[in-house]
Amino acid sequence: GYSSDGLLSNPADFINWTSRGPANIREVYTVAYDGSTVLAGGYTGIYSSSDEGDSWTKVFHDANESTIAMTYGAGRFVAAGYNNDGPFLRYSTNSGVSWTTANTLNNYYNKGPYVDNRFLALGSIGDEYEGRILTSTDGISWTDVTPDLGFTVYYYNDVVFDGTRYHVLGIDADGLLIVESSGGRERIVAGDVVPLDD
């Protein structure tokens, strides 16, 4: 788990929690793990640990930047966040020491998981509160796969894959909705129900 005061915990059993966060940092928003290294990202920097959080090294710093979401897959870390120039999607192949900007569209991302051998970036367009879903197989080239549901989804916030379908959590004017996607067709399974035509 993580918190706004920089605390990270790594329970082996979800009963006994141990604080493992980088010391003296203000906010941690996201963590990612590649099998040997944990990266923790947040306000002004990214920290790295290779000993289960016993010690941390700041591997990337930018006083004007926040990393909101981060994941690992396809041999690289991928991070989403924003700085004075706006939002970004970036990737790193050297455990977070250096980052290459892959996408600078004006999308603010809430979540960026690696699911079913693909990266997903979930969020909304800048100040317009219009949800966006982007996908990538390599974390470098991104494609907008936002469904046209016939009404505005303010933002997308989370996703799971059940082996067949993606289930995406979004928020519209009436509150929560879950969009189910399979084979390029979408339907709403919670919230306003708008079933697909067969």
Summary of the structure (lengths in Angstrom):
residues: 198
radius of gyration: 17.4
end to end distance: 41.9
largest distance: 55.9
contacts: 619
relative contact order: 0.10
helix: 0%
strand: 56%
